[in-house]
Amino acid sequence: MSKAFIAAVLQDSLDCTGVAAAKAADDLVGAIVTELKLEGGFTLPSFGTFTVHKTKARKAL
C-alpha cells in the first residue's frame, strides 16, 4: 500500500481534488509515524497492529 493508493481511495470516497486527497494521505501517514515514534506502537482496528523493533546493525559485504 502506498501514499498514492491511500490518496486515490480518499479522493474517490470524499469526492475531492487529487491535491486535497494527497495532503490528507500525507497527514495521515505523518500522524501514524509520529504515534509510532512517541508510543512505540499503533493499532488500527480491523487492519492491524504496528510496532517499532530495534534491530542490530547489519554488516555490508
Secondary structure, 3 states (H helix, E strand, C coil): CCHHHHHHHHHHHHCCCHHHHHHHHHHHHHHHHHHHHHHCEEEECCCEEEECCCCCCCCCC
